[in-house]
Every structure is written in structure tokens, then in C-alpha cells.
Amino acid sequence: MEITDINSYHIDYEMDAPFEPSWYPGFEQHVHKIQLYEVETDTGISGITSVTGDASRVDSLELAREYLVGKDPRNIEQRLDDLASLNSYGPRPWHFEIAFWDIKGKEVGKPIYEMLGGDSNPIPAYASSGELRPPEERLAYVADRVDEGFEAVKLRFHSDDMEDDLEVARAVRDEFPDLTLMVDLNMGWSVSHPGGGTWTFDDALSVARDLEGIGNIGWLEEPFDQLNYDALARLREKTRIPIAGGEFNNGTHHFREFVERDSLDVLQPDVMLSAGILKTKLIAGLADINGLQFAPHTWNDGIGFAANVQVLACTNPSWCEYPIEPPGWSLDTRDFLLEEPLIAEDGAVAPPAGPGLGIDLDWDKVDELADKTV
């Protein structure tokens, strides 16, 4: 089998309502942008993958063709060498590995998790919010998620005054005393805190101490820059709250540093952003042998979410992140490219069981919305 071409489609999906992501202060999102890739082979089997967001990665398409056309997509370890070469040019190429697995699974008629030794048992999920909301609105959101069966919810902290965020956490704790709460500061990558600058060590420690008093906190996520291993380790020493991160770290060596420097309690790679499927499975093993939690980041479109769930189903995860923040970031927005959305039932997510990624793409929607990149 050989790769014969890579098709690329730029897709803009008009959202039903505006979405104000906490990690982009002051920005109101109205369009969900996706770059869809279709990796074609000489057997007629194609694999799909995607990149979410404004970075369309069109500039990497010709390089990807140069390195991948003519190669066998089923020889994934060898293709990882090609992707490592692509990575040296700048744009992260790990999403292409997902298409290789999709092809391999379609050829043998098995989902990725089954090829990698997993099973179809539902994975406990936490509802991952994405906006900053006042206490009353956040309480209504949490009540809806609890009614849906979720036993954990992630809150975002990114307000000008951190006390506003803590007020939300206290209100949720008072109303839902048994609910596990995760808290995400989104300081791991280059989006500055409103008002200038990222949090200081004292800021993060103060919030961690307050969260200790609130109780039943699953983790504190990304309090510092993704490469500030020493500050993460220092904070980890000074609080009982587990420290999490890694969603945008690039490659396995970053996660090795997290472990060797005692920087994190929870490793959170994303197969689309951080490492691809095989290396993410390796990171899961690294967490396991070092007594750490493994809980991948999954905030992508439906293709990326499905890919991460496939890896969760063949590892030993702590939780599955389930991105949901209606009305802006609804299931329709997240999974608009899929024939059927990936729905959490009773607070858990089962991996899609079809061959490869296990999902069916809505090609009519692609034809309706896409601009094809030649």
C-alpha cells in the first residue's frame, strides 16, 4: 500500500451562538475553523485527520506530500521518523499519524483501540467548560451536567481578579459538595493573562491554597508556562492539589522532563497536538510506571476528540475530558463534521467502535462548507 496524495479542505462552520474562550481573553468566536486532511492510498482506502483553529497548516501541505507520498501508511513506526523530520520545519505534524491509523483500521476492519489492545468499556468523563461565567450561570451549567450523569466538572480561571474565579468555585462547591472539580488556568502557552503577563508563583500558590480549602479538587491545570519545569515542581511541593499540564508540549521528551523533574501529577498530552497515537500511548506508560495520572487534553473538533478517545480506550486513564459549553460550544459545533456526535452517556464516553477512528464523516457537509486546498 502506498500513499498517493493528501487532500486538504479548509472548513468554516458558523456556530449557533458566540463562544468566548477563556484562553483568548477578549475574543468572541463565531466560526469553528477546521483544516481537514484526507490521506489517499493506491488501494482506495483513505484516512482522515484534522487541525482545529485559525492555524490552517496549509503551509505544511506540500512538505507533508514530499515526505509521505509513496510511503506505506501502515508502517507507522517508520512514518513517525518522517513526521519527526516534518516537525523540525515548524508546523506540528502529529495529526497525520491519526490518518495512518484510520487507514490501517479500515483495512483490517477494527477500531484503533482494538488494534492497540484496548476494549470498548466506557471511560469516566468530566465536563470541560470553556468560558468565564458568573456564579449563577455556572451553577446552572453544572446542574445540567450533573443531571446528565457527570461526576466531575472543569472550571476555567482567567479573570482579571482571581477572586472572581474563586467565588465561582466556592459557589459550585456549596451547591454540589460531592462533585469533583478540576481548575484550568490556561497559562501553559502564549496567551497572556488579562491586564498583562502570566501569573506569578505567588498567584498560583495562593489559588492552590484556596482550592485546598474548597476541597475535592481533581487538579490545578497549567499554572505556568509549559516549559517552566522548575516552577511547576516547586508549586507541586507546596500544595496538596495535584498539578496537571502538557496539552501543547511537543513530543515525548517534554513529558520525560516533567517526570524526571517531578513537575506534574497529571500528564495531559493531546494526540493531535503533542505526540500522535503511539507516542501518547508511550506517555501513558510513562505515567503508569511513575505513579502519575494520565488524562489527555481533548478540546478539538469531533475527529480529534475521537482520536483521543481511541487512545484512552487502550490505556489506563484517570478521566476523559468532554468539552461542552453550550450554547456556543455545543455538540453540534464540536462534532459538525460527523454523521453522529460522540455523546457521553451517564457521565462516561465509549470509544466509537467502527473501523479505524470509528467515526463516519459527513462528506455532504464537507462538500457544502469546504474550500479545497490544491
LODOBA-588645 format. One line per field, with one value per residue (C-alpha): y, x, z. Coordinates in Angstrom, 2 decimals, padded with zeros to 5 digits, always signed. Each point is the difference from the previous one (the first is absolute). Layout:
Y	(Y	...)
X	(X	...)
Z	(Z	...)
END
This chain:
Y	(+000.00	+003.50	+003.50	+001.61	+003.47	+002.16	+002.07	+003.04	+001.80	+003.28	+000.05	+002.84	-000.98	+002.78	-000.64	+000.26	+002.48	+001.92	-001.68	+001.94	-002.34	+000.82	-000.68	+002.82	+002.96	+002.51	-002.18	-001.06	-003.00	-000.35	-002.53	-003.43	-000.30	-003.40	-001.17	-003.48	-002.37	-003.12	-002.32	-002.07	-003.35	-002.15	-002.55	+002.42	+000.21	+003.53	+001.24	+003.28	+002.42	+003.67	+003.11	+002.28	+003.76	+002.98	-001.57	-001.72	-001.80	+000.46	+000.93	-003.53	-001.81	-000.13	-001.09	-002.74	-001.20	+000.06	-002.17	-002.32	-000.63	-003.36	-001.35	-002.80	+001.59	-003.31	+000.07	+002.50	-000.16	+000.87	+002.73	+001.53	+000.59	+001.92	+002.02	+000.77	+001.48	+002.02	+001.21	+001.52	+002.42	+001.50	-000.96	-002.94	-003.03	-002.53	+000.13	-001.83	-003.15	-000.15	-000.39	-002.89	-001.81	+000.74	-001.67	-002.97	-000.55	+000.22	-002.56	-002.60	+001.03	+000.89	+003.21	+001.45	-000.89	-003.67	-000.08	+001.44	-002.44	+002.07	-000.63	+001.78	+000.67	+003.54	+002.40	+002.29	+003.56	+003.48	+002.83	+002.58	+003.58	+002.61	+003.43	+002.29	+000.33	+001.57	-002.35	-000.17	-000.96	-002.50	-001.63	-000.50	-001.55	-002.35	-001.02	-000.99	-002.06	-001.74	-000.85	-001.59	-002.24	+001.78	-000.33	+002.57	+003.44	+002.17	+003.74	+002.69	+002.60	+002.96	+003.09	+003.31	-000.60	-003.58	+000.47	+000.04	-003.48	-001.28	+001.31	-002.22	-003.04	+000.61	+000.37	-003.27	-001.78	+001.27	-001.15	-003.29	-001.21	-003.40	+001.19	-000.29	+003.34	+000.52	+003.53	+001.15	+003.19	-000.27	+001.51	-002.75	+001.70	+003.46	+001.65	+002.64	+000.60	+003.04	+003.11	-001.21	-002.85	-003.50	-000.98	+000.27	-002.91	+001.70	+000.39	-003.71	-001.02	+002.26	-001.55	-003.51	+000.72	+001.34	-003.09	-002.21	+001.63	-000.51	-003.70	-002.93	+001.63	-002.45	+002.19	+003.49	+000.19	+002.03	+002.56	+000.94	-000.11	-003.49	-000.12	+001.49	-003.38	+001.44	+002.28	-002.85	-002.26	+002.68	+000.57	-003.75	-000.18	+002.72	-001.13	-003.10	+000.84	-002.17	+002.01	-000.78	+001.05	-000.96	+000.59	+002.08	-001.46	-001.34	-003.59	-002.59	+001.67	+002.78	-002.61	-001.73	+003.31	+000.35	-003.39	+000.35	+003.43	-000.97	+002.78	-001.53	-002.39	-000.25	-000.39	+001.46	-000.55	+000.43	-002.44	+002.77	+002.60	-001.67	-003.40	-002.06	-003.32	-002.29	+002.59	+000.99	-003.66	+000.07	+003.06	-001.89	-002.76	+002.58	+001.28	-003.51	-001.13	+003.24	-000.01	+003.04	+000.66	-000.06	+002.22	+001.26	+003.38	-000.47	+003.51	-000.48	-000.56	-003.36	-001.72	+001.01	-000.93	-003.46	-000.51	+000.82	-002.28	-002.85	+000.39	+000.30	-003.35	-001.80	+001.60	+000.54	+003.54	+001.91	+001.87	+000.85	+003.73	+000.71	+003.54	+001.53	+003.64	+000.68	+001.89	+001.03	-003.15	-002.56	-003.56	+001.40	+002.33	-002.52	-002.95	+001.71	-002.04	-003.32	-001.90	-000.63	+002.00	-001.78	+000.21	-000.64	-002.26	-000.07	+002.03	-002.37	-000.23	-003.26	-000.09	-000.05	-003.63	+000.31	-000.77	+002.40	+003.15	-001.58	+003.03	+000.81	+003.35	+002.07	+000.51	+001.89	+002.56	+000.09	+000.61	+002.74	+001.92	-000.77	+001.85	-002.65	+000.79	-001.25)
X	(+000.00	+001.25	-001.17	-000.91	-001.10	-001.17	-003.12	-000.56	-003.29	-000.43	-003.37	-001.78	-003.04	-002.30	-000.73	-003.54	+001.13	+003.21	+002.61	+002.45	+002.91	+001.67	+003.43	-000.48	-000.88	-002.26	-000.64	-003.47	-000.07	-002.77	+001.58	+001.49	+002.94	+001.35	+002.64	-001.07	+002.54	-000.75	+002.95	-000.64	+001.59	+000.32	-002.44	-002.92	+000.13	+000.33	+000.68	-001.14	+001.45	-000.35	+001.38	-002.31	+000.31	+001.18	+003.39	-001.00	+003.35	-000.35	+003.69	+000.89	-002.01	+002.69	+002.61	-002.33	-000.48	+003.74	+000.70	-003.02	-001.14	+001.31	+000.36	-002.01	-002.31	-000.28	+003.69	-000.71	+003.30	+001.83	-002.49	+000.70	+003.56	-001.45	-002.22	+002.97	+001.73	-003.13	-000.10	+003.46	-001.42	-002.43	-003.65	-000.85	-000.81	-001.18	-003.59	+001.05	+000.68	-003.70	-000.76	+002.48	-001.78	-003.35	+001.25	+001.47	-003.22	-002.16	+002.19	-000.40	-003.51	+000.90	-000.06	+003.33	-000.52	-000.47	+003.17	+001.88	-001.39	-002.83	-003.67	-003.31	-000.77	-001.31	+002.55	-001.06	-000.15	+000.10	-001.95	+002.52	-001.29	+001.65	-001.23	+000.13	-003.50	-001.42	-001.04	-003.69	+000.64	+002.72	-002.25	-002.68	+002.59	+001.24	-003.56	-000.61	+003.20	-000.80	-003.45	+001.79	+001.98	+003.34	+001.78	+002.72	+000.14	+002.93	-000.15	+002.07	+001.95	+001.11	-001.75	+001.70	-000.64	+000.67	-002.44	-002.82	+001.03	+000.31	-003.50	-001.33	+001.86	-001.33	-003.55	+000.24	+001.47	-002.76	-002.71	+001.66	+002.07	+000.87	+000.95	+003.66	+001.27	+002.93	+001.36	+001.79	+002.08	+001.04	+003.42	+001.95	+000.30	+000.32	-003.28	+000.58	-002.24	-002.28	+001.75	+003.40	+002.28	-000.59	-000.52	+002.84	+000.98	-001.71	-003.21	-000.08	+000.90	-002.70	-002.64	+001.22	-000.31	-003.52	-000.92	+001.30	-002.60	-002.75	+000.82	-000.40	+002.09	+001.09	+002.88	+001.29	+000.86	+002.70	+000.87	+003.24	+001.63	+000.17	+003.82	+000.34	+000.76	+001.60	-002.91	-002.45	+002.09	+000.30	-003.77	-000.60	+002.14	-002.00	-003.59	-002.11	-001.84	+001.25	+001.68	-000.89	+001.26	+001.46	-002.74	+002.21	+003.40	+001.71	+001.24	+000.83	+003.17	-002.04	-001.94	+003.21	+001.12	-003.29	+000.62	+003.71	-000.45	-003.08	-001.95	-003.46	-002.44	-002.19	+001.38	-002.33	+001.32	-002.33	+000.47	-000.72	+002.33	+002.63	+001.10	-002.30	-001.49	+003.01	+001.99	-003.03	-000.39	+003.67	-000.66	-002.88	+002.47	+002.41	-002.76	-000.91	+003.50	+000.58	-003.29	-001.41	-003.41	-000.64	-002.86	+000.44	-001.12	-002.82	-001.24	-000.10	-002.59	-001.81	+002.85	+002.56	-002.33	-000.55	+003.75	+000.69	-002.82	+001.50	+003.24	-001.86	-001.65	+003.35	+001.75	-000.72	-001.42	-001.24	-002.69	-001.23	-000.33	-003.41	-000.05	-003.44	-001.03	-003.40	-001.35	+003.24	+002.08	-002.75	+000.14	-001.15	+003.00	+002.57	-001.16	-001.56	+002.19	-001.27	-003.09	-000.73	+001.40	+002.02	-002.34	+000.84	-002.54	-000.33	+003.19	+002.18	+001.22	+000.28	+002.50	-001.63	+000.12	+000.17	+003.24	+002.91	-001.11	-003.43	-001.84	-001.88	+000.80	-002.86	+001.44	-003.12	+000.84	+003.61	-001.14	-002.36	+002.48	+003.52	+002.53	+002.36	+003.70	+001.87)
Z	(+000.00	-000.85	+000.77	-003.32	+001.10	+002.91	-000.51	+002.19	+000.64	+001.87	+001.75	+001.81	+002.04	+001.18	+003.68	+001.35	+002.65	+000.76	+002.17	+002.20	+000.77	+003.28	-001.51	-002.56	+002.22	-001.71	-003.06	-001.13	-002.30	-002.58	-002.37	+000.68	-002.40	-000.99	-002.44	-001.08	-001.57	-002.05	-000.55	-003.15	-000.87	-003.11	+001.51	+000.11	+003.81	+001.37	+003.51	+001.52	+002.51	+000.84	+001.62	+001.99	+000.16	-001.98	-000.83	-003.24	-000.49	-003.77	-000.02	+001.13	-002.69	-002.70	+002.55	+001.21	-003.56	-000.58	+003.03	-000.10	-003.59	-001.19	+003.56	+001.64	+002.61	+001.89	+000.98	+002.72	+001.90	-003.23	-000.81	+003.42	-001.22	-002.94	+002.32	+002.25	-003.05	-000.79	+003.60	-000.38	-002.57	+002.51	-000.47	+002.23	-002.20	+002.60	-001.23	-003.17	+002.03	+000.83	-003.73	-000.22	+002.82	-001.63	-003.20	+001.88	+001.93	-003.11	-001.72	+002.77	+001.08	+003.59	+002.09	+001.09	+003.65	-000.88	-002.11	+002.97	+002.57	+001.45	+000.59	-000.47	+003.68	+000.56	+001.50	+002.88	-001.31	+001.44	-001.60	-001.16	-000.07	-002.18	+001.05	+003.00	+001.43	+003.16	+002.83	-000.89	-003.62	+000.92	+002.58	-002.66	-002.31	+002.72	+000.91	-003.63	-000.11	+003.29	-001.36	-002.98	+002.34	+000.23	+003.33	-000.78	-001.66	-001.07	+000.72	-001.73	+001.98	-002.12	+001.39	+000.67	+003.69	+001.06	+002.87	-002.58	-001.14	+003.55	+000.74	-002.81	+001.37	+003.52	-001.30	-001.92	+002.99	+002.31	-002.41	-001.00	+002.98	-001.54	-003.47	-001.04	-001.33	-002.34	-000.42	-003.18	+000.03	-003.70	+000.69	-001.77	-003.37	-001.50	+000.98	+002.62	+002.97	-000.39	+001.19	-001.14	+000.93	+001.24	+003.62	+002.47	+002.21	+002.94	-002.04	-000.75	+003.54	+001.44	-002.26	+000.81	+003.74	-000.50	-002.01	+002.80	+002.23	-002.59	-000.16	-002.41	-002.73	-002.68	-001.15	-000.72	-003.70	-001.73	+002.68	-001.83	-003.42	-001.48	+000.27	+003.49	+001.56	+003.13	+000.91	-000.52	+002.23	+002.66	+000.04	+000.11	+003.16	+001.72	-000.59	+000.43	-003.25	-002.89	-002.77	-003.63	-003.43	-003.35	-002.57	-002.28	+000.80	-003.09	+000.04	+002.62	+001.27	+001.65	+001.94	+000.98	+001.50	+001.88	+001.58	+000.69	+001.57	+002.06	-001.72	-000.44	+001.60	-003.12	-003.56	-002.65	-003.53	-002.98	-002.88	-002.53	+001.53	+002.15	-001.19	-002.23	+001.03	+000.55	+001.94	+002.07	+000.93	+001.00	+002.18	+001.62	+000.87	+001.38	+002.28	+001.07	+001.02	+001.90	+001.89	-001.81	-001.49	-003.75	-001.23	-003.59	-001.24	-002.54	-000.86	-003.79	-002.69	-000.12	-001.87	+002.61	+002.83	-001.53	-000.42	+003.64	+001.18	-002.04	+001.99	+003.29	-000.75	-000.26	+002.98	+003.70	+000.15	+003.01	-001.93	-003.48	-000.61	-001.54	-001.49	+000.31	+000.49	-001.56	-001.73	-001.74	+000.34	-000.42	-001.33	-003.35	-000.05	+001.20	-002.15	-003.01	-002.38	+001.36	-001.08	+003.69	+002.97	+002.68	+002.97	+003.62	+001.67	+003.77	+000.29	-002.04	-003.61	-001.94	-002.88	-003.45	-001.14	-003.79	-001.87	+000.42	+001.78	+000.29	-001.32	-003.21	-001.55	-001.41	-003.48	-001.10	+002.70	-001.22	-003.59	+001.20	+002.16	-001.18	-002.10	-001.37	+000.15	-003.07)
END
